[in-house]
Amino acid sequence: MAGSWLRPSPLLCLAVLGCLSQARAGPKAPKNPGPARRQGPARRPHLVFIMVDDQGYNDVGYHGSHIRTPVLDRLARRGVRLENYYVQPICSPSRSQLMTGRYQIHTGLQHSIIRPRQPLCLPADAPTLPERLRQAGYATHMVGKWHLGFSRRGCLPTGRGFQSFLGSLTGSADHFSFTNCDGSDACGFDLHDGERPAWELRGNYSTLLYAHRAKQILRAHDRKRPLFLYLALQAVHAPLQAPARFLRQYGSLGDRERRRYAAMLSCVDEAVGAVVRELRDRGLYRDSVLVYSSDNGGQPLSGGCNWPLRGGKGTEGVPSPRTEILFNIDPVSPRPGRPSPRTLRAGFGIWDTAVRAAIRAGDWKLLTGRVGTGTGVPPDPAGGPRGLGRPGEAHGPAAQVGLALQRDGGPPTRRELSGRRPAVVRALLAGWPATTRPPWPPGTPRRPPGRPRLHGACGAWQGRALEGGAAGPRGGAEGEEEEGRDEEL
C-alpha cells in the first residue's frame, strides 16, 4: 500500500484584505489624546466571495502553471495566499459547508451531490451565512451556481437569505445554452433570475454573464450599507467550453481538454479582474474582504492539474491550519447490514475502515476507506496533463488505513506509517465516534416527481407550477464546439 495513502483534495485560495490594509495605514493616535471619546460602531467590511468550480492547484500562474492568470497572480502578491486550505472533495458538500458552517453529516449531504431530480436541499432549520448576514444589516446577493437543491421555493437561494439571484440551480449546465440533462430522459433550461427562468439570456457565456451581473450589483449598491456578494462561477467545470477569443490564446496546446480548460480559466481571470475594477471604481475596494476559492480540486480527466499534490476532485485529504479537523465523515454507511468483522478489526474495533473518512490532528493525517492507488498528474512539457492512467485506478481496495506525517504546512511525507505507529492510529480512530453524533440521515430518496421536460426548465416543482416555464423551448444539451462561440452580453 506504499504510496497509496495520500489522496488530497487540492485547493487554492487567496484573500485580499483591502479593509485591513487600510486600517493599518490609518493616522497615528495623538500623543496626548485627552479625555476618551465614545467611538461609533466599527465599519463592517463588504464581503465578496468568488468561488470557482473544479480549479486545480497547479492551474494558476503563481503556482507555476502555463495557464495565464495575471489578475489572480497580482491579487496573490498583494493579498494572503492560503496554501493550507482544504474543503470537501465534491461540489454540494463543499457549498453546504460554506453556507451553513456545518459538516455535511449534519445536513444530510455526506454521500454525494444533489441530483437535478432529487427533492433535497439544505435542512430548513440550518441557518445560512446570508441569513445571518441579513440579520446583521448586510445586503446579500448571489450570482452563479447554487447546487444546494431547488425542489421547493424555500430551497432556492432567495429562500435561504439572498435578496437577489441570477444563476443555475443544478451542477453542470451548458455554458452558452444553459441546458442541463439528468439522464437522457430529463433535460431542462437552467438559468434563473430570482425564481423566473431567464430565457432571454440564452447565448451568453456563463462566466462573462455572471461577472456582468456582479458589476451591476456593485454599481447599484449603497456604499453606506455592508454588502455580501457571493459570485459562484460554474467554470471550469465541464462541459469544457469557452469563447473563441480565449481558445485562440492556447491554440498551441495539443491536448484538447487542456486547451479548453486553459481558455476557460483565462476567462475566469478576466472576469475576476472586471469585478475588482468595479469595486475600485465604486469606492468599495478598500473596505472589502475579497476571497477567491475553488470548491474542490481539479478533475484530471477534464483538463485539471493538481501537481505536485496527489489526487483531485472526489479524493480525500485534510491538511488544515486547525489543530484538529475531520473530513468527509460518513457514519451513516450506505451499505446494507452491519460492518464486517474484518473492517472493524482493521480499525482496532473502534472504526469501520470501509467508511471513507479522514482526520488531521497536529502533524498527523489518517485516512480510511478507499484510500486509493492513484498518483499526481505532473504537467506535461507540451502543456497538457500526463500520467492520468485509467479512471478506476484511483479507487483501490474498499477498506484501507493510511497514516501520514505532515509538518509546517508542507506536503505530507510519501511513506505510509500506519504499520509503524499503531498507537497513533488507535488514538486518531478513537476520536471519530464522538464527533459523528448525531448525524443527519443521508438524503437518498427514490426517483422524485421532478421532470424538467414537463415545463421546459429546472425549477421548484413541489407545491406549485413553475412560473413562466411552459412558454419556454424544450430540448437536449448542446454539444461542444472546437472553435468556441462568441459571447453575448
N, C-alpha and C positions, 0 to 999 in steps of 0.2 A: 504494500500500500504506500510505499515511499513515494513522495511527490504528489499524492492524490488528495491530500487533505486541504490544501489551500484553495478555496473557492470563493474569492471575494466578490462582492458586488461593487465594482469600481465606480467611483463617482467623482465628479469635480464640482466645486462650489467656490464662489468668491463673494465677498460682501464689500460694498463701497459705503463707508460710513461718513457721508457728507456732513451730517449734523454734528458728529463727534469732532471732526477736524475743525469745524467752525467754532465749537466750544473751546477747543484748546487754543485757538488763535485769538480769543477774545481779549479785551483790555485787562490789564493787571489791576488788582484791588489797590486802592489808595493806602498810603502808609498810616494815616490817621482817619479811619473810616467814620469816627464819631458814633453817635447812638445807632444801634441796629435798626434797620428799616424792615418793615414787613414786606417780604417779596411775594409777588404774584405767582400763580401756578406755573411750573416749568412748561415750556412749549413742547407739545407732543410731536414727535417726528412723523413725517409721511413715510409710509411703508410700501415699497414696490418690490414684489416677489415675482421674479421671472423664472418659470420652470420650463426647461426644455425636456424633450422626450427621447430617451434612449441614446444620449450622447456618451461616447466612450471616454475613458480617462486620457487616452492618447490623442483624442480628436480636438485639440485646441492648441493654438500656436505656442503658448507659454509652456506647454509640456513637450515641445519639440516636434509637433506634427507638421506635415507638409500642407495641411489644410490652413488656408489663410483666414485668421480671425483677429484682425488688427484692433477692433473695438474691445473685444474681451481681453486681449493682451494688455491694452492700455489701462483698462479698469483693474486688472490684476496687479499691475505695477503700482497703482495709486491706492489700492484698497487692501483688503485682507484676504489671503488665499487660505481656504480651509482644506488642507491636504489630508486631514484625518477625519473625514466627514462621510458617514455612510447612512444609507436608508435601506428600505426593503428591496427585494430582488425584482419585483414586478410592479405594475402600474397602480391598480386600485389600492392595494395595501399601503403603498408609499403615500398616495394622496390622502387616504383616510387618516394617516398619522399626522400629516401636516394640518389637516382641517380640524382634527379633534384633540391632538396631543396624546392619544392613547395608542397602545399596541393594538394590532389588528385582532388579537384574540379577544379583545373587549368590544369589538364592533362586528364580529362575525365574518371578517374578510381574511381569515388566516389561510385559506386554501388557494384562492386564485383571484382572477379579476371578475368584475361584474359583466356578464354577457348581455348583449342588447335585449334578449328576450327573457331575462331573469327579473322577476319582480322584487329586486333587492335594492337597498340603499343604506346610507348611514342610519343607525338607530335614531329615532326621533328624540330620545332622551339624552343623546350625546351632544352637549353644547359644541358649537363650531367656533373657529377663530373669527370669522366675520361677524357672527352673532355677538361674541364678546366685545369685539372692537366697536360695533354699532352702539352697544350699551355704554361704551367709553367715549362716545361722541364722534367716532370716525365715520366718514363716508366710505362705503365699501363697494367696489366694482370688480367684476371678473370678466376676463376676455380669454377665450381659448377652450381647451379640453377639460371637461368635467370628470367623466368616467367614475362617478360615485353613485350611479343609479338615477332613474328618471320615471319609474313606473307610476308614481303619484306626484301631484303638484308639490306636495311638501318635500319631495326628494330633490326637486330641481334647485339649482344654485340660488334662484330668487326666493326659494322656500327655506334656505339654510343660511340666510344672513346677508346675501349680496343684494344691493339695491338695483343693480343692472347686470345684464349678462349678454354677451354675444359669443357664440362658440358652438362646439359639438358636445353632445351628451355621451356618445359612445367612445370607443378607444382608437379607431383607425379608419376614418373616413378618407375618401379620395380628396387630395389636397386642392383640386380645382372644382370638381362637381359636387363634393360633399356627400357622395353616395357611400353607404356602408352596407355590407351584407353579413348576416349571421347565418351561414349556410347558403345553399343555392336557392332556397325557397323563401327567403325573407330579406329583401333589400329595401332600404328606405333612405330618404334625404335627411341629412343630419347637420343642419346649420340653423341655429335658433337665435333670434333677437328677443330676449326675455323668454316668454313662453310661446312665441309665434315662430313658425318656420319661415326663415328669411330667404324665400325663393329668389328674390330679386338680386341677391348677392352671389348667385352661382357664377362660376367662371373666374372669380378672384382666387389668387393663390393664398392659401390659408395664412402663412406666416406674415405676408405683407398686409393682408386684410386685418389681422389681429393687431399688428403694430399701428395701423391707421386708426382703428377704434381706440386703442390706448392713447394715442395722441389727442383724439377728440375729447376723451375724458379729462386729460390734463388741461386742455385749453378751457374747458367749461368749469373747472374746479375752483372753488373759492379758497384762496390761499390761507385764509384765517382758520379754516377747518382742517383737521388732520385727515389724511387720505390713506386708505389701504387699497392698493391696486394689485390684483393677482392676475398676472399675464402668463397663461399656461399654453405654450406653443405645442402643437402636435408634432412638428418637426423635431428630431429627424427620424421619427417613427415611420415605418412602412405604411403605405406604398411609397417607394423611393421616387419622388417627383420633384422637379424644380423648374423655375422659369428658364427659358433658353439662354438668357444672358449670363446666368450663373453656371450653367452647364458648359458654356464655351470657355470659361476660365480653367476648366480641368479636362480639356479635350485630349491632353497627352496621357492621361491615366488609362491604362489598358483594362483594368478591372471595371466592368460595367456597374456593379453595385457600388463600388468605392467611389466611382466618378459621380454618380448621382448623390450619394451620401455627402460627399465633399461640397457639391453645389448647394445642397440644402443647408448645410452648416454655414456656408458663407452668406447665404440669405438670412439666416438667423442672426449672424453677426451684424449685418447691415440693419436689421430690424431693431436690435438692441441699441445700436448707435442712434437710430432715429428717436427712440424713446428717451435716451439720455439727453439728446439735444433739446427735445421738447421740455424736459424737466429744467434744463438750464434757461431756456428762453422764457419760461413762465415763472422763473424765480423760485422754483421748488427744490432744486438740486441740493443746495447747501443745508436744507432742513430735512433731508431724506436719508433713509437707510435703504439701499438697493441691494438685493440679494439675487444672485444667479445660480441656479442649481439644476442638476439633472435628476429625474425621478428614479433612475436606476442606471446600471452600467450599459455600455453599448452592446448591441447584438452583432457578433462577428459574422453571422450568416447573412446579415443585411447591411454590410459595409462598415460596421463599427469596429473600433480597435481599442483595446484596454491595456496594451503593453506599456510598462513592464509588469503590470498586475496580471493575475491569472483569473480565469473565469469571465463572467459577463452577465448580461441580463438573465435573470432566472437562477442565479447561483448565490451562495451564501458567503458571508464574511462579516466580521464585526469590529474592525478597528474603530476606536472612538476615544475622544479625549476624556470621557467619563471614566470614573473608577470602575464601574461595572455596568454592562449593558447586555440586554437579551435581544435576540434577533430571530425573527421568523418562528417563534414558539408556536407549536401546534399540538396542544394536549388533547384536542378532540379529534382522535385519529379517524380518517375516513375509511379505514379498513374494517371489515366486519370481524366480530369476535374479539377476544382478548389478546394482548400482546403475547408473542410466543416466548417460551422459557429461554430460548437461545438469545433473543434480542434483549431480554431483561438481564440475562446473565452477563452479556457484554457491557451492560450498564451498571454492574455491581448490584443488581436488584433494586436500583434506585430509579432508573430512567429507561424507557423503551427506546433503544438506539435505532429503531427503524423510523422514528419520528425525525423529520428534518428540522433541526434547530441548531443554534449556536449561542455561545456566551463569551463575553470578554470580561476578564477581571484582572486588573493590573496589567502585567506583561503577558498574561496567558490568554490563549484563544482556543476554545474547544468547539468542535462541530460533530454532529451526529446525523444519521440518515444517509441519504445518497451524497456522500462527500464528493464523489466524482473522481475521474481519472484524466480529465482534460488538462491542457496546458494553456499558457497565454498565447496571444496572437501577436508576434512581433511585426512591425511594419516592414513590408516588402520594399527593397530598394527601388523598384519600379513604381511604387506608390500605392499598391493595393495590399490588403491583408493576406498573410500566408499561414500555413500550418493549421488550417481550420480543422482538418480531419473530418470524420463522419459525425453527423449530428448526435448519434446515440453514444458517442464515446465519452461525452461529458457527464454521464449519469452514474456509472459504476454500480457496485452491489447495493442492495436495498438497505442494509444495516451496517454502518461503519462508525468508527470513532476516530477522530483526528485531533491531535493536540499540537499547537504551535507556540513559539515564543516570539514576541514582538516587542521591541523596546524603542523608546524615544520617537514614536510616531513613524518609524521607518517600516519597510516591508518586512513581513514575517520571515523567519528562517524557513528554509526549504526542507527541513528534516522533520519527519513525523515522530513525536516524542511520547505518545501515549503509553507505549510499552515500557519506556524507561521511567516514566513518572506517574505510576498508578495512583499515588496518593493525591496528586494534583487533579487527576481526572475525577477521582472519587469526591473530592471537595467541591469541584465545579458542578458535578452532577447533582450533588446534594442540595444545591441552591435553587435548582429549577422548579421542583414541585410547588414550593411555597409561593412562587411568583406567578403561577399559572392558574390560580383560583381567584374569583370564579370566572371562567371564560364565557364569552358569548357564544351560543351554539352557531356553528358554521351555517351559512346560507346555502343550502343545496336543494332547492325545490325542484319539482318536476317541471316539464316544459310549460311555461306560463301562457296566458292568452295573448301576449303582445304580438301583433302581426303588422309590421310596417306596411306590407303590401296592401292592407285594407284601407289605409288612409294616406299612403304616399310618403309619409315622413316618420322619423323616430320621434317619440314624444310620450308624455304621460298618458297612459291608457286606462288606468284603474280609476273608476268612478266618474269618468267624463269622456266625451269625444274630444279628439284633438282639434283645437281651434284652427280653422283655415286649412287643415291638411287635405281635405277632399279635393280641393281645387288644384293641388299640385300635380306635376307629372310623375310618372312611375317608371321604374327601370332598374337595371342592374348596375353593378360597379363598372366604371370605365377602365380601360386598360391604360398602361403606362406608355408614354411616348418617348422614344430615344432622344429626340432633339428638344424636348421640353415644349412648353407653351408660353405665350405671353401672359404676364399678369395683368389683371384688370382692376382698376380702382375708380 
